[in-house]
Amino acid sequence: EIQELLKPPLTMCTLCGCSKALFLLMFFRLIKTSTAEGKGEILPPTIQKIMKGYNKYLRPFFDNGPVSVGMSMDIASIDTISEINMDYTATIFLRQRWTDERLCFEGNKSLSLDGRLVEMLWVPDTFIVDSKKSFLHDITVENRLIRIYPNGTVLYAIRITATVACSMDLTKYPMDKQTCTLQLESWGYNINDVQFYWTRGNDSVRGLETLRLAQYTVEDHFTSVSEAVYETGRYPKLIFHFELKRNILYFILETYVPSILLVVLSWVSFWISQSSVPARICIGVTTVLTMTTLMMGARTSLPNANCFIKAIDVYLGICFSFIFGALLEYAVAHFCTLHRSNLRVLTKDEDEEVEEEINGVLATIANSCNVSDKINKVDSKKNINTSSNRKDEKSKHSGCSSPMTVMKRLFCISDCFYVKNPYHIDNYARLSFPLSFIIINVFYWVYYLYF
């Protein structure tokens, strides 16, 4: 009895569940039908006609050779050029143009479509080879453009910002010129499927003439067509080259002029009395520390690579050497002045005695040479017919005369380096330091600017 009482409710629940399922099924079918009708209403009849039977997964001319894709660019901006990361960030308008025979339609006007319809068409799989990071602008919508012409030509334009690697040679920094590239390749289609070309040659890239960069000036740019060879095949490649020349005026005002002034300041100590020890030491130490700080500041914006010995490093090293040399010059002059009183002053008689001793040494060497000459003459008479003895005689004569010549030259050289008055060291430094600094500067600027 209990089971019989429970049977009717179970049957009602089953009927209710079936009705709910049927209702949901009919609801989803209605939504699907309305969505499809909505899409049909959104697309105009011309687009519906040309899109009928269109397969976006097959490229144009699938069985009739490769499809030709022409490209052109507008450089909107070059935001940053980093020597540390060796890359540059640029915003470009990339335009691609190809012909798809499946999209031909009657008429004489082109159709500009919404960028979101790109997903319904076949587009080339173009990518930037050396890109480290890139993105497509999507404010307020994705920055895409699709335009279809009656003959089936498709124009596809996008706005992207990419950070692209650029190999730089910084050996002449900051008087360097850098050549960077922007390479475009096909990712999956090889040269048998897709061919790339620049639509207008070197004029295919525009916008560089109006760019204003902080440290660089665009000197030249050109385009080229190449092929990329990988293990998977040969792929089409387009390369855009542009040459950047660094503006040196900033570095002259920021680094070169202060370093030159520091070197000149270190020469002021040559006109200060040697007895003013605190003044000269203060100038020397201050200029050395300031030059060290300037050298550290010049390297903060550059990569810490040992392979790059840059032009600015060479110049700062030269300036530091002159400043440090001025400090050492005072140390040597002061040392000679302090020990001058302890040295024995030679009188005129003592000078004559020293000269007589030197002459005696030279006379002894001359006598030894004469004795050896006599022996050589006897030997030469006995062996006059042999050519080997003649050569030995000539060598012995030259050996006897060479000691006198060497001794005289050594005495002359030592006399040149002998400073009778230590106070004259400053006089020599006043002339030698500026003159050598000017000569080195001439060689430096000529080499790095013209070679």
LUMTI-310173 format. One record per residue: y, x, z of N, C-alpha, C, O in turn. Coordinates in steps of 0.2 Angstrom, whole numbers, plus 5000, padded with zeros to 4 digits. Atoms other than C-alpha are relative to their C-alpha. Example, Ala and Ser with C-alpha at 12.3 -4.5 7.8 and 13.67 -1.06 7.14 Angstrom:
BEGIN
499450045000497850625039500650045000500550095003499449964999499550685036500549965003501149995004
% end
This chain:
BEGIN
499450045000500050005000500650045000501150034997499449965000501250145004500150034993500750044991499949975007500950224987500249954995500749974991499750055005501250064978500749995001501149984997499350014999502850044987500450064998501050054996499649945002503450224982500050004993500450044990500049995007502950204964500749984996500950024992499450025004504450104958500650055001501050064996499549955000505750234965499950064996500450084993500149945004504950374957500149994992500350034989499950015007504950294940500749994998500950014993499350005001506750254942500450075000500850084996499749935000507250434946499850044993500250074991500249965006506250494931500449974994500750014990499550035005507250374920500750025000501050044995499349984999508850424927500150084998500650094994500049935002508450614924500050004993500450054990500149995007507950584906500749974997500950004992499450025003509550484903500650055001501050064996499549954999510650624910499950064995500450084992500249945005509750754899500349984993500650024990499850035006510050644884500850004999501150024994499350005000511850624888500350074999500850074995499849945001512150804890499950034993500450074991500149985007511350844874500549974995500750014991499650035004512350724865500850035000501150034996499349974999513950794873500150074997500650084994499949935003513650974868500049994992500350034989500050015007513250914850500749984998500950004992499450025002514850824849500650065001501050064996499549954999515850974856499950054994500450084991500249955005514951094843500349974993500650014989499850035006515350974829500850004999501050014994499350005000517150954834500350074999500850084996499849935001517351144835499950024993500450054990500149985007516651174818500549964995500849994991499550045004517751034811500750035001501150034996499349974998519251114820500150074996500650084993500049945003518851284812500249984992500650024989499950025007518751194795500749984999501049994993499350035001520451114798500550065000501050064997499549945000521251284803500050044994500550064991500049965006520651374788500249964994500049914993499850045006521551324772499550004995499050044995500550015005520551264757499950074996499350084994500149945003520851434748499650055003499150085000500449954996520151534762499349985001498850015000500650035000518751414764499650014994499050034994500449995006518251434746499850074999499250094997500249935001518351624745499550035006499250075005500449974995517451644762499349965000498949985004500650035000516051534757499550054997499550074991500549955002514451644756500250075001499950114998499849934999515451794761499650035006499550005011500449964995514451924771500450065002500550114998499649954998515552034781499650075002499950125003500449944998514052154785499950044994499650104995500149965006513952214767500750024997501249984997499349975003515352324759500149984993499649954990499950025007516152284743499650054995499550114997500449965005515252344727499450035003499250095002500649974997513652364737499550034996499250084998500549975005512552394722500450044994500050054989499649975006513952464710500450065002501050065000499649944998514552634718500449995006500449945009499650004993515652674732500749964999500949954993499350045000517252574737500550055001500450095006499549954999518852674736500549975005500849915004499550024995520052654751500650055000500550115001499349965000521852714749500349995007500349945010499750004993522752754765500850035000500950074995499349984999524652784770500149995007499849955011499850014993525452804787500850005000501150034996499349994998527152794795500050025007499649995012500049974993527452904810500649975004501249985003499550034997528352794822500450055005501050055006499849964995528552924836499550065002498950045001500449944997527853094843500350005007500850035008499750014993528053064861500050075004500550095006500149944996527353224869499650054996499250034993500449955003526753394863499950055006500450085009500249964994525853484877499750074998499250074995500349935001525553674877499450015005498950055003500550004995524453654892499349974998498850004998500650035003523253534885499950014993499349994990500049995007523553584867499849944996499349934993500150065004523753414860500749975000501249995002499350045001525153284855499849935000499249914998500150075000525353104857500549974995501149984995499650025005525953004842499849924999499249905000500150075001526152814838500150004992500650014989500050015007525752774820499849934997499549905001500250065003525652634808499550024994499750054989500549985005524052654798499849944995499749894998500150055005523852554782499450024995499450084993500649995005522152544772500049954995500149894996500050055006521952464755499450014996499250074994500650005004520352424746500049944996500349894997500150055004519752304733499349975001498850005001500650034999518452174737499949944995500349894995500050055005517852074722499849935002499949884999500250064997517151934733500649965003500549905004499450034997518951894739500549984994501149964996499650025005519651854722500249925000499749895002499950085000520551684720500649994995500950044993499550025005521751594708500650005003500749975009499350004997523551614710500450064999500150114996499649945001524951734709500450025007500850075006499749984993525451754728499550025004498950005004500549974995524651854741499949955006500449915008500150044994523951774757500050055006499650095007499949964994524551844774499649965005499849905007500450034995523251804787500150025007500450075008499949984993523251804806499550065001499050074998500349944998522651974813499349995003498850035002500650024997521251884822499449984995498849984997500550015005520351844806499750064997499350064993500349945002519952024804499350005001498950034997500850004998518251994812499649964995499049974995500350035005517851884797499950044994499550024989500049965006518052024784499750075001499650095007500249935000517352194780500650045000501050034996499549955000518452334785499750075001499150085003500249934999518252524784499950025007500350005011500149974993517552614799500450075001500050125003499649935000518952744799500150015008500249975012499849984993519252844815500350074999500350104994499649945000520352994820499550055003499350045009500549954998519253154822500250035006499850035011499949964994520153254835500449955005500749985010499750044995520753104845499750015007499150005008500350004993520553124864500149935003499649915007499950064998521252954868500449964996500949984993499650055004521852804858499949935002499449915005500050074999522252624859500449964995500849994992499750055005522752474848500549965004500349935009499550044996524352384854499849934999499649914994500250075000524052204859500549965003500449915006499450044998525752144864500449984994500750024991500350054996526052004862499349984997498949955001500750015002524451994851499850074997500350114996500249935003523452134843500450014993500549974989499649985005524552224831499650024994499550084992500449995006523552194815500349964995500649914996499850045005523952134798499550004994499250054993500550015006522852064784500349964995500649914996499750035006523452024767499550014994499350064993500550005006522351974752500449984994500849934994499750025007522951974734499549974996498949974997500450045005522351874720499450044997498950014995500549965003521352014712499550035005499150075003500549984995520352044728500250065004499950085008499749954996521452184735500249985007500549935008499950024993521452184754500550065003500350125002499649964996522852264764499949995008500049945010500150014993522452304782500450055004500350115003499549954996523752384794499949995007499849935010500050004993523652424812500550055003500750105000499649964996524752504825499650035006499449995010500449964995523952634836500450065003500850085000499749944996524452764849499450055001498950035005500649954999523252924849500350065003500850095001499949934997523253084859499550044996498950044997500449965005522653214846500050075002500550105004500049934999522053384849500350054995500350034989499749965005523053524841499950085003500250095008500149934998522453714842500750044999500950044993499349975000524053814846499950085001499450105005500049934999524354004844500650025004501250015000499449994996525554044858500250085001500650095005499949934999525654234855500850024999501050065002499349995001527454214849500449955003501049955002499650054996528054084861500550045004500450095007499850065002529454034862500350004993500649964991499849995007529754094844499449984995499450014990500650025004528154014837500149944996500649904997500050065004527753894824499349975000498850015000500750034999526253774826499949954994500349914992500250045006525353684812499449955003498949975005500550054997524453524819499849954994500149954989500350045005523353404809499849935003499849925009500350064999522853224809499549984995499649974989500650015004521153194802499749935000499649915006500350075000520453024796499350014996499350044991500750005003518553004792499749935001499949895005500450065000517352874789499450015005499150075005500549994995516052854804499349994997498950044998500750025002514552774796499950014992499350024990500150005007514852774777500150074997500750104998499949935003514552934767500449994994500649944992499650005006515352984751499749964994500049944990500450045005514052884741500249925001500149884997499850074998514752724750500849995000501049944997499250014999516652754753500350064997500150124999499649955002517952864745500749995003501049935002499450004997519552904754500550034995500350084992499449975003521252944745500649985003500749935005499350024998523052954749500449964994500349984988499850045005523952814740500650034996500750014990499449975003525552914736500050085001500650105000500049934999525053094738500450025007500249995012499649984994526253184750500549955003500749965009499650054997527353034751499649955003500049905005500450054996525952934759500250005007500049955011499949994993526552994776500850005000501150044998499350004999528352944781500249995007499849985011499750004993529452944796500150065004500550065009499949944997529453124800500750024999501050065003499349985002531153144792500549985006501050015007499650034996531953034805499950025008500249995012500249984993531053104821500550055003500750104999499649954996532053194834499650025006499549985011500449974995530953304845500450045005500950075003499649974995531553384861500050084999500550114999500149935001530853564858499850024993499850084992500349995007530253554840500449974994500849934995499850035007530853534822499550004995499150054994500550005005529753474809500250034993500750014990499849965006529853604795499749974994500149974988500450025006528553544783499449965001499249965007500650044999527153424780499749994993500149984988500450015006525853394767499349975001499149975007500650044999524253294764499450044996499650084991500549975004522553354758499449955000499349915005500650045001520853274753499450055001499450104998500549964999519253344760499349965001499349905001500650034998517453314765499750035006499850095007500349984993516653324782499250004999498949954997500749995001514853394782499750005007499850045011500350014994513753344796499250004998499050004992500750005000511853344799499849934996499349934993500250075002511853154794500249994993500149944989499750015007512753184777500750034999501050065004499349985001514453214769500449945000500249884997499650064998515853094774500750024997500950084997499349995002517553074766500550015006500449995011499549984995519053154775500750004997500850034991499349995002520953144774500350035005500250025011499649954995522053274782500750004999500950004993499350005000523853264786500250065004500150065010499849944997524653434790500749995001501149974997499350004999526353454798500150065005499850085009499849944997527253614804500649995005501149965003499550014995528253614820500350075002499950125003499649944998529553754824500349995006500749945007499750014993530053774842500850025000500950074997499349984999531953774846500150055005499950035011499949954995532353934855500650005004500650045009499450004996534053894861499949995007500250025011500250024993533353814876499850065004500050075010500349954997532353964881500550065001500550105005499549955000533854084877500449995006500650035010499550014994534953994890499649995006499950015012500350014994533553964902499650065003499650075009500449954998532554124902500350074998500450125002499849945003533254264891500750025003500750085005499449984997535054264897500050025007500350075009500149984993534654264915499750065001499950105006500349945000533454404913500450064998500450115001499649955002534654504904500650025005500850085006499549994995536054474917499750045006500050085009500349964994534854534931499950074998500050115003500149935001534454694922500750035000500850095003499349974999536354724920500250015007500550065009499850004993536554684938499750065004500050095008500449954997535254814943500450074998500350125002499649945002536354944934500650015004500950075004499449994996537854914945499950055006500350095008500149954995536955024958500150074998500250125002499849935002537255174947500750025001500950085002499349984998539155164951500150005007500750005009499950004992538855144970499850075002499350105000500249934997538855304980499350005003499149955006500649994997537255374985499950005008499449985011500050004993537755375003500049935003499849915008500050074998537855185003499349974999499249934994500750025001536055155006499949935000499549904996500250075000536054975011500349964994499949914992499750045006537154914996499550014994499349964991500449985006536055004983499349975001499049944997500750034998534354944992500149934999499649904996499950085000535054764993500049984993499749934991500050025007535454764975499350004996499149964993500749995004533754834969499549955003499249924998500650054998532654724980500249934998499849894996499850075002533654564976499949994993499649944991500150015007533554594958499349994998499049964994500850005001531654624959499749945002499349914998500350064998531354474969500249944995499849894994499750055004532454364958499650004993499449954990500449995006531554434942499349975001499049944996500750024999529854394950500049925000499649894997500050075000530354214953500149974993499949924991499950025007531054194935499350014996499249964992500749995004529354264928499549945002499249924998500550054998528354134939500249934997499849894995499850065003529453994933499949994993499849934991500150005007529254034915499349994998499249964993500750015002527354024916499849935003499249915001500350064997527253854925499949954994499449914995500150055006527353754908499550034995499550004990500549975005526053864899499350005003499250005009500749994998524153874900499950065003500150125001500249934996523454004912499450034996498850024999500549975004522454094899500150074999500750094997499949935001522154274898500150034993500350084992500049985007521954274880500750004996500850034991499450015003523754234877500550055003500750045009499449964998525054374879500649984996500750004990499550035004526554284874500650045000500750095004499449965001528254354868500449995006500750055008499650014994529154284883499750045006500150075010500349964995527954374894500150084999500350115004499849935002528254544885500750015002500950065005499349984998530154524887500150005007500550045010499950004993530054474905499750065003500050095008500349944998528954624908500450064999500550105003499649955001530154734900500650005005500850055007499450004996531654674910499850025007500150055011500349994993530554684926499950085001500150115006500149934999530154864922500750045000500750095004499349974999532054914920500349995007500650035009499850014993532454834936499750045005500050075010500449964996531054914945500250084999500250115004499849935001531555084937500750015003500750075005499349994997533355064943499950015008500250055011500149994993532655044961499750075001499850115006500349944999531555194959500550064998500450125001499649955002532955294951500450025007500650085008499649984993533955284968499650035005499850075008500449974995532455324978499950084998499950125003500049935002532255484968500650045001500650105004499349964999534155534968500150015008500350065010499950004993534155494987499650065003499850095008500549954998532655604990500250074998500250115003499849935002533355754980500750025004500850075006499449994996535055734990499850025007500150075009500149984993534255745007499650075000499750105005500449934999533155895003500450064996500150114996499649955003534555984994500250065005500250125003499849954995535156065010499550055003499650105005500549964998533456125014499750054995499450104996500249965006533256214997500450075001501050065002499649945000533756394996500450014994500250014988499649995006535256424985500050074997500150125001500149935003535056564973500750034998501149994996499449975001536456684972500050034993499550034989500049975007536956784956499550055000499250064994500549945000535956934961499349975000498950004996500750025000534456834965499849964993499249974991500150035007534656744948499850064995499350054991500149945005534656914939499350035002498950054997500749984998533056964949499549964997499049984995500550055002532156804944500050014992499450014989500049995007532656844926499650064998499350074993500349935001532057024927499249995001498850024997500750024999530356954934499749974994499249984992500250045006530256834919499950054994499450054991500049955006530656974907499450055001499150074996500649964999529357084915499349974998498950004995500650045002528056954913499950004993499350014990500050005007528456934895499950074997499550074992500249935003528457124892499350025001499050054997500749984999526757144900499649964995499149994992500350045005526157004888500050034993499650044990499849975007526957094873499650075000499350084995500449945000526157264878499249994999498950024995500750025001524457184880499849984992499350004990500150025007524657114862500050064996499750064991500049945004525157284855499450045001499150074996500649975000523657364862499449974996499050004993500550045004522557234855500150014993499650014989499849995008523457254838499750074998499450074993500349935002522957444838499350004999499050034995500750015000521157404842499849964994499349984990500250045006521157274828500150044994499750034989499949965006521857404816499450054998499250064993500649965001520457524819499449974997499049994993500650045002519157394817500149984993499649974989499950025007519957334801499950054995499750044989500149945005519857514793499350014999499050024994500749995000518057524797499649944996499249964992500350055003517657354790500549974995500549904995499550035005518957334776499749964995500149924992500350035006517757274763499749935002499549894998500350064997517157124774500549955000501149965003499550055000518056964772500149965007500649935009500050044993517556894789500450045005500750005009499649974996518457034798500749994999501249995004499350015002520056994789500249935004500849925006499950064996519956814796500150015007500549985010499949984993519656884813500650035002500950025007499349974999521156994812500649955000501049965005499550055001522256854807500049965007500549945009500050054995521656744821500250045007500550015011499849964994521856884834500750015000501150015006499349995001523656924828500349935003500849935007499750064997524056734831499849995007500349965010500250014993523156734847500450055005500650035010499649954996524256884853500749975001501149985006499350025000525856804848500149935003500749915005499950064998525456634854500249995008500649955010499850014993525556664873500850015001501149985006499350004999527356724872500449944998500949925001499750065002527856574862499949945005500449915006500150064995527056454874500450015007500649975009499649994994527856544889500749984999501049955004499350015001529556534882500149925000500649905002499950085000529356344878499949975007500349925008500050024994528756314895500650015005500849965008499449994996530256394903500649964998501049945002499550055002531356294892500049935002500449905004500150074998530556134896500249995007500549945009499950014993530556164914500850005002501049975007499249994999532456214913500349934999500849925002499750065002532856054905499949945005500449905006500150054994532055944919500350025006500349985011499749984994532856044932500749985001501149994997499350034999534355954940500350045006500050045012499749964995535456074949500449965005500449985011499650044996536555934956499749935000499749904995500350075000535655774962500549944998500249894996499550065001537255674960500149994993500349944991500050015007537055694941499549964998499549934992500550055002535555584941500349934998500149904993499750065001536655434942500450004993500449954989499749995007537655504927499549994994499749964989500550015005536155514917499749934999499649914993500250075000535555344922500549954996500349904993499550045003537155264917500050004992500249954989500150005007536855314899499349994997499349954992500750015003534955314897499849935001499449914996500350074999534555144904500349954995499949924992499850055005535755044894499850014993499749974989500149985007535455144878499249984998499149954993500750025001533555124880499949925000499449904996500150085000533654934884500349974993500049934991499750035007534754904868499550024995499349974991500549985006533455004857499449955001499149934996500650044999531954904865500249934998499749904995499950075002532854734862500050004992499849954990500050015007533154774844499350004997499249964993500750005002531354814841499749945002499349914998500350064998530854664851500249944995499749904993499850065003531854534842499850014992499749964989500250005007531554604824499349994999499149964994500750015001529654604827499849935001499449904997500350074999529454434834500449954996500149894995499750045005530754354822499850004993499849964989500149985007530254434806499350024998499150034992500749985001528454484808499549955003498949965002
% end
